[in-house]
């Protein structure tokens, strides 16, 4: 069993392993934390005291490990598909280059910002950054350099 420095890391690892709350228990050893999957027969289910006892069919068949794993994976993939469809419909499509494709991208951001400010004094930050990205400047470079340009132009 792998041990983690904090309890939250052990919980995160259990969830990453495909276990949901109630399917694992957190174990502490020498100030470190780990998790252990709980077997179905170890899980305590709350019993209502007022309800009449029901007959239990003892010949019930429990799913095999493979079936349980495939059900869990199917549930996770369905959840991922639903989330990705929601993300596609609600989030704007933003193209973010990770690396600039032109020479001296920082200098070019300043030039673009100056040109756009001269053409329209009320130009928006969003429009300047979009123009920079269109010319091949990395998104985060454009954001950072615009902010530096803005600060410098405001001071002068």
N, C-alpha and C positions, 0 to 999 in steps of 0.2 A: 504494500500500500504506500502510495506517495504521500508525503506530509507537506503541508503548506504553512507559511508563517502566520497567516491570519485565517480566521474562520470563514470570512467572506470569500477568500480564494478557494477554499475547499468546497463551498457551496457552488461557486461558479464552475469548478471542475466537474462536480456531480451533474450539474445541468448540461454541461458540454458533453458529458458521457451519455446523455439521453435520458437521464432520470428526472422525474418531476418531484415536486415537494411531496413528501410522504413515502417515496420509494427509496429513500436513502436516509442514513443517519450520520451525524457528524461525530467523529471520534477524536479525542484529544490525547496525545502522547507526548510527554516531556515538553509541554508548552507549544507544541505544533499541532496542526489540525489535519485530519484526513476524512474520507467518507467511506461508507460501506453500504452496498445495496441491501435493502431489506427484502427478505423472501416474502411471498404472498401470505404464508401462514403466520408470519411474525407480526403482520400489520394488525393493530388493534382497531376495530371499528366500533364507534359509539353505539351503545344499545339503549333504546328507549325503555324506561322502566314501566311505563303505563301500557305499552303494547303487549298483546298476548304473544306467547312464544309460538314461532312458526316452525313447521316441520322442515328439516333440512334434508335435501337429497344428497346423500353421501357418495353417490356414484358420479358426481359431476366431474367432467374432464377439464383439467387445467391445460392451457396452451403450452406447447413446447417452447424451448428457448428461442428457436428459429422463428416460430410464429409470433412470439411476443416482440422480438427484435424487428421483424418485418412490419408489424402493426405500428410500432413506434416510429420507424423510418417513414412509413406511409403518412402518418399523422404529421411528422415534421415537414415532409416535402409538401403536403397540402397546405400547411401553415405558411411555408415559404412562398408558395405560388400565390396565395391570397395576399400576402404582404407585398410581394413584388408587383402585383396588379394594382394594388392601392397606391403604391409609390409611383408607378408609371402615370396614373391618372391625376395625382395630386401635386407632384413635384414638377417644377419647371425643368426643362432640359438645359443644363448648363454645361458647355464644353469647357473643360479645364485642362489646358496643356500642362504637363508636368515639367517640360523643359522648353525653353525658348528656341525658336528655329531661326532667329535673325541675330546679327552681330550687334553688340552693345544694346541689349534690350532695356537696360535702366535708363540710358541716355535717351533712347527712342520714346520711352513713356513720357519723359519730361517734355520732349518736343511735341508729341501729340497733344498733351495736356495744354501746352502754351497755344498751339494752333486752334484747338477747339475753344479755349477760353477767349481768344481774340475774335473768333467768329461769333460766339454767343457767350456773353458774360455770365449767363445763368445756366451754363452747361452742368449736367448732373454727373456725379462721380461714376454712376453706373454706366453712363454712355461712354465716358472716357475709357473705362476699363474694357468695355465691350469692343471699342475700336482698337485697343491695344491687342486684345486676344485675336481679333480678326487678322491683324498683321503678323501674328506668329509669336507673340510675347506670352510667356507663361502667366496663367491667371494670378497666381500668388505674387509673382514679381510685379505685375501691373498694379495690384492692390497696394503693395508695400511702397513702390516708387511713387504712386499717385499721392499717397498720404504724405510722403516726404516732400514732394513738390508742393502740395497744398499748404503745408506748414511753412515752407520757405517763401512761397508767393504771398502768403498772408502777412508774414513778418516784414516784407519789403514794401 
